[in-house]
Amino acid sequence: MADPSPIDIQKALGGMEYPASKEDLVKHAKDKGADDAVLGTLENLPDREFDSPTDVNKEASK
C-alpha cells in the first residue's frame, strides 16, 4: 500500500485543533472516515504533541 500524500493526511485532519496528541489525531481521522493508509501513517507517528498540520506532515514523511 502506498503512503498517503500530505494532502490526504490533511483532508483527514481538517478541523483539527492544535496542539494535538497522536491519539487525538488518530481519533479525529477515524471519525472523519480516513482510509487505512492515512490511519496507518498516523498510528506510526511518535507519541507526542503536534503543534500544526505542517508538524504532522514533517513527521509522517520521515
Secondary structure, DSSP 8 states (H G I E B T S, - for coil): -----HHHHHHHTTT--SSEEHHHHHHHHHHTT--HHHHHHHHTS-SSEE-SHHHHHHHHT-
